[in-house]
Structures are given as C-alpha cells and as structure tokens.
C-alpha cells in the first residue's frame, strides 16, 4: 500500500512538473541599443522629424505674427479688410494643421518612414524571439523594458543576449 501511494505521489509530481510553464525575459531597449541598423534608423527619423518640425514652427510663427499685426491694425481696418485678414489667418492655420497631419499624423510621413525603417528590425527581433521560445519551450516571454510590474527577475531567465546572437549581433 505504501508503495502504491509512493508511486502515485511520484507520478502526480512528475505529471505536474511536466506541465510547468517556462518563462523568459528580454530587454528590448538593450537589444535595440546593440543593433546598429536601429540606431541608424532612429538618427534618420530624428533628422527628418526636426526638419519637418522646423517647417511647422515657421508656419506657427507666421500665424502668430499675422495675428499680432491684425490686432495692431484692427482699429484702422475697414470691415472688408478685417474679413480678408481673418480669412488669411484662418487659411494659414488650416495649412498648418494639414502640414502637421501630413508629417506627424497617424498616417503621416513620419509614421510611414518609421514603418519602413524600424518595422523590419522589429520583425526580425520578434522572429528570433519566437524561434528561441519554440526551441526552448517558453510559453511566455516578457519585455523587461516595458513591463512596469516586474519588480525582480532572475538574470538566468533573460534571453536578450541569445536574441542578439540569433540576429548576428553577438554579445
């Protein structure tokens, strides 16, 4: 009877252990910092963003100056001139909004350029993580950089260097 109980307990322990979930961590910021093509893409995006932001700020300044001039000349303007100036200001503001949307909107140039430059890198990282996870049997891989609720995690379960190695960036 004791043998049967011992064997049953051992069998249950082995069965429960075989269904244990395996977890791993990655640090996406660390991985991206070690990929030179990502750094280059970020620099290109920053340059474009600054250029476009300069254009937007110039038009904003123009609108602000037009409005100040309008306020200063308001007393001397006829009703028709007031309407003309107001329309000019409104048109310039519309142009500003359209330009802002064109460059920085959800379907804007910056978004498209980011998709073209950064998405392939992110896809490669995802595929490397997926391959490592399938090979090692991980059911869950968390990103330490974006998981604010992770207070402590053992460095033994961090597979960031494995991901870099899989991508050809050995660390």
C-alpha positions as CSV (number, residue, x, y, z in Angstrom):
1,X,0.0,0.0,0.0
2,X,2.8,2.4,0.8
3,X,4.5,1.5,-2.5
4,X,1.3,2.3,-4.4
5,X,0.9,5.6,-2.5
6,X,4.6,6.5,-3.1
7,X,4.3,5.6,-6.8
8,X,1.1,7.6,-7.1
9,X,2.6,10.6,-5.5
10,X,5.7,10.3,-7.6
11,X,3.6,10.0,-10.8
12,X,1.5,13.1,-9.8
13,X,4.7,15.1,-9.1
14,X,6.2,14.1,-12.5
15,X,2.9,14.9,-14.3
16,X,2.6,18.3,-12.6
17,X,6.2,19.1,-13.3
18,X,5.9,18.3,-16.9
19,X,3.1,20.9,-17.3
20,X,5.1,23.6,-15.6
21,X,5.2,26.7,-17.6
22,X,8.6,28.2,-18.7
23,X,9.1,31.9,-18.7
24,X,11.8,34.1,-20.2
25,X,12.6,37.8,-20.2
26,X,14.0,40.1,-22.8
27,X,15.1,43.7,-22.5
28,X,14.0,45.3,-25.7
29,X,15.9,48.6,-25.0
30,X,19.1,46.6,-24.5
31,X,18.5,44.6,-27.7
32,X,17.8,47.7,-29.8
33,X,20.8,49.6,-28.5
34,X,23.0,46.8,-29.7
35,X,21.6,46.8,-33.2
36,X,23.5,49.3,-35.3
37,X,20.8,49.5,-38.1
38,X,18.2,50.5,-35.5
39,X,20.4,53.3,-34.2
40,X,20.9,54.5,-37.8
41,X,17.2,54.4,-38.5
42,X,16.5,56.4,-35.3
43,X,19.0,59.0,-36.4
44,X,17.4,59.3,-39.8
45,X,14.0,59.6,-38.2
46,X,15.2,62.3,-35.8
47,X,16.8,64.3,-38.6
48,X,13.5,64.2,-40.7
49,X,11.4,64.9,-37.6
50,X,13.5,68.0,-36.8
51,X,13.3,69.2,-40.3
52,X,9.6,68.9,-40.5
53,X,9.1,70.3,-37.0
54,X,11.1,73.4,-38.2
55,X,8.7,73.8,-41.1
56,X,5.7,73.6,-38.8
57,X,7.2,76.0,-36.3
58,X,7.9,78.5,-39.1
59,X,4.3,78.5,-40.1
60,X,3.2,78.7,-36.5
61,X,5.3,81.8,-36.1
62,X,3.8,83.2,-39.3
63,X,0.3,82.7,-37.9
64,X,1.3,84.3,-34.7
65,X,2.8,87.4,-36.5
66,X,-0.2,87.7,-38.8
67,X,-2.5,87.7,-35.8
68,X,-0.4,90.3,-33.9
69,X,-0.3,92.5,-37.0
70,X,-4.0,92.1,-37.3
71,X,-4.6,93.1,-33.7
72,X,-2.3,96.1,-34.1
73,X,-4.1,97.3,-37.3
74,X,-7.6,96.4,-36.2
75,X,-8.6,99.9,-35.5
76,X,-7.5,101.2,-38.9
77,X,-9.1,98.4,-41.0
78,X,-12.4,98.5,-42.8
79,X,-14.9,95.7,-42.4
80,X,-13.8,94.2,-45.7
81,X,-10.1,94.4,-44.8
82,X,-10.8,92.8,-41.4
83,X,-12.6,89.9,-43.1
84,X,-9.8,89.5,-45.6
85,X,-7.1,89.4,-42.9
86,X,-9.2,87.0,-40.8
87,X,-9.6,84.7,-43.8
88,X,-5.9,84.8,-44.4
89,X,-5.2,83.8,-40.8
90,X,-7.7,81.0,-40.9
91,X,-6.3,79.7,-44.2
92,X,-2.8,79.8,-42.8
93,X,-3.9,77.9,-39.7
94,X,-5.6,75.3,-41.9
95,X,-2.4,74.9,-43.9
96,X,-0.5,74.5,-40.6
97,X,-3.0,71.8,-39.4
98,X,-2.7,70.0,-42.8
99,X,1.0,70.1,-42.7
100,X,1.1,68.8,-39.1
101,X,-1.2,66.0,-40.1
102,X,0.8,65.2,-43.2
103,X,4.1,64.9,-41.3
104,X,3.1,63.8,-37.8
105,X,-0.4,62.3,-38.1
106,X,-1.4,58.7,-37.7
107,X,-0.9,58.1,-41.4
108,X,1.8,60.8,-41.8
109,X,5.2,60.8,-43.4
110,X,7.0,60.1,-40.0
111,X,4.8,57.1,-39.4
112,X,5.4,55.7,-42.9
113,X,9.1,56.3,-42.6
114,X,9.2,54.6,-39.2
115,X,7.3,51.7,-40.7
116,X,9.8,51.4,-43.5
117,X,12.9,51.7,-41.3
118,X,12.1,50.2,-37.9
119,X,9.4,47.6,-38.6
120,X,11.7,45.2,-40.4
121,X,14.1,45.3,-37.5
122,X,11.3,44.7,-35.0
123,X,10.0,41.8,-37.1
124,X,13.5,40.2,-37.1
125,X,13.6,40.5,-33.3
126,X,10.2,39.0,-33.0
127,X,11.1,36.1,-35.2
128,X,14.3,35.5,-33.3
129,X,12.4,35.5,-30.0
130,X,9.8,33.2,-31.4
131,X,12.4,30.7,-32.7
132,X,14.2,30.7,-29.3
133,X,10.9,30.3,-27.5
134,X,9.8,27.4,-29.6
135,X,13.2,25.7,-29.3
136,X,13.4,26.1,-25.6
137,X,9.7,25.6,-24.8
138,X,8.9,29.0,-23.3
139,X,5.2,29.7,-23.0
140,X,5.7,33.4,-22.2
141,X,8.4,36.0,-22.9
142,X,8.1,39.3,-21.2
143,X,9.8,42.6,-22.1
144,X,11.6,43.9,-19.0
145,X,11.8,47.4,-20.5
146,X,8.0,47.8,-20.9
147,X,6.7,45.5,-18.1
148,X,6.4,48.1,-15.3
149,X,5.0,45.5,-12.9
150,X,8.1,43.3,-13.0
151,X,9.9,44.1,-9.7
152,X,12.6,41.5,-9.8
153,X,13.5,38.8,-12.4
154,X,16.4,36.4,-12.2
155,X,19.1,37.2,-14.8
156,X,19.1,33.5,-15.6
157,X,15.8,33.8,-17.5
158,X,16.9,36.8,-19.5
159,X,17.4,35.7,-23.1
160,X,18.3,39.2,-24.6
161,X,21.9,38.1,-25.5
162,X,20.5,34.9,-27.1
163,X,18.2,37.1,-29.3
164,X,21.2,39.3,-30.3
165,X,23.3,36.2,-31.1
166,X,20.4,34.8,-33.2
167,X,20.3,38.1,-35.1
168,X,24.0,38.0,-35.7
169,X,25.0,40.6,-33.0
170,X,26.9,38.5,-30.5
171,X,27.3,40.0,-27.1
